[in-house]
Amino acid sequence: MSKSHRKSYMQEFQGATDPQSLLYLTGRYIEWLKVHNFSEYTLYGQAKLLKYFRQFCEQLGIVQARQVTRSVIVNYQNYLYHYRKRDEKPLTIGTQKHWLFVVESFFSYLTKESLILYNPASDLVMPRREYRLPRNVFSSSEAEAVLNVPDVSTPDGVKFRAIVEVLYSTGIRRLELCNLDLGDIDFDRGLLRVEQGKGKKDRFVPIGQRALTWVEKYLQEVRPRLCPSLNETALFLSTLGIRMNEGRLGSHVHDIISKAQIGKTGSCHLFRHTFATVLLENGCDVRYVQAMLGHSSLEATQIYTHVSIKSLKDAHERFHPAKMPHHAPATPSEAEPDNAAQIAPVAATPATGPLPPETPAQDAPQRDGPPPPLSPDGGKSSL
């Protein structure tokens, strides 16, 4: 989030004069969150969502908090359910629930502070939670294909190769990568320090040697060109010599994944899904994965145990009676007489006869060396 966004949303509350208006009370609520050490991104996000609610109320002629009744909250819930985005898709249940939670928290604050007589959102029935798995996860070959997309003969390519290597090796969030400073990577111990990540929590994450090699190449050959000043502490910089913006970073990583032509779409979080899934498939304890991802509860990490189904596939292969033996003939003509007699009359088997036996079909470069040197006249970044 840029400083201009922070400045604009805070200035909006300064123009409120009616102490009972939704705008004025929203400003007080945001100030309360700030005093209680909520992050700047939480303040901005809640202010934005409460602005959407105010705009909905204004269409009904409601400008004061005491005018909001339970029926208004229920109508807003129905509005969110029927709302369609620009691509004609509805808001996800998770998004609807989050937007309603912000409204509920706002009126809960107003009630506790005796700014309104009762909480109109106290008995609101929230949408039932959906249980969804990550839709896309890279295989090892797909991950290598994505990592090899950036043109490392250019400064821009070296920078983004280092970025995707860090994402793949550590599984950190997009914002956490943008907030990395020069001193946050310990090259000797192979550790990356995430300072004040989600939930305002610090943590250390191991980082692989290959990712360290690309980061070191970026620091030696690219970063001095972007920002010769010693005052800038950010690790990854834009071409303007300032800290990278998370939105632009996400767009560039999305383009890199698209150029790999692996049939999957996504951005920075796709590397996070892959990181957790690969660790679990290789036998890593889920509690270690939780610590590296920075999850506050094990429940958030256990979703990846359902994506990592290698052990389930092995169990199915070993114990399901409908599996095809590995030594089975490839075609019916190569089958033994007993097997051929079973396969041939399948089409003529009457509907009332016994079912035929099921015969489903059989289940059908990593660059380890150091990165090449960068030519002095490499191309310029478009970021």
C-alpha positions, 0 to 999 in steps of 0.5 A: 500500500502506497503512502498516498493511499494511507493519506487519502483514507485518513483524510476522508474522516477529517471532514466529518462533523456529525458525531453520529454519522457513519463516517465520523464513527468509522474514523473513531473505530480506525483510530481505536484499531491503530491504538491497539496496534493493528497493522497499517494494512488492516486499518486500510482494509477495514476502512475500505470495506466500511466505506462500501457499507456506508455507500450502501446505506447512503443509497437507502438514505441512512447516514447515521449509525443509530439509523442502521437496523438489523434489517439493513444489515440483512439486506446488505448481506443479501446484496453481497450474495447477489453482487457480481464483479466485472467478470460477472462472477459472484463474491466468494463465500469467504469474501462475503463473510469477511466483509460482514465480519468487518461490519459486525466488528464495527458495530460491536465497537460502537456498542461497547463504547456506548456510541449506539444503544444496541448492536444491529449485527449481533444476531447476524447469521454468517454464511457457512464456511466453504472448505476449499483446497488450493486449485493449482500446485506446481509439480517439480518439473513445472516449478523448474519450467517457471524458474527458467522463464526470466532472461538472466542475461538482463538485469531485470531477468536476474532480479526476477529469477532471484525473486521466484527462487526465494518464493519457491525456496521459502514459501513466504508471502508476497508482502513479506518478500516486498518488506525484506531488507538487506540484512534479513538474509543470513548467507552463512546460516542459510536463513531468511528473517521475516520481520513483522509478517502477517499478524505482526509476527517475526520468524526465521525460514530456511532458504536453499543454496540455489536461491542464495546464489541468485540473490547474491548475484542480484546483489552484486550485479543488479541492485547497485545499478538500481540504487547506488544510494546507501540509504535505501534498505529494501532488498528488492527494488524497482527501476525507480530505486525504491522498494517494490510494490506488491501489486506490481510484483504480483503482476510480473510473477503472474506473467512469468507463470503464464510464459512458462505455458504449463497450463496453470495460472496464478501468482506469488501464492502459488509458490507458497502452495507448492512449497507446503505441498512438496514438504509434506509429500517428502515427509516433513512434519506438519508442525515444521511446515506450520512454523515456516509458513507462519500460520498461527494455528495448525488448522490453516496448515492441515489444508495442505495435507489434503493436497499432498495425496501421495500416501493416499495414492500409494494406499489405493494402489496397494489395497484397492481390488480394481487396480490393474496389475503391473504385469497385465498384458497391454492388449486383449490379443496378448492376454492369456486364454482365460483373460481373453474369454472374460474380455471378449463377451463383455458387449454381449453380456445381458443386463441381468447377468453378472458384472464384468471385471473392472479393468481400468488402464495403468497409470500412465531440469533442474539447473544446479550450477551457479548463475551465468555472469551478467553482461555490463550492457544488459537490458533495462527493467520494465517495472 
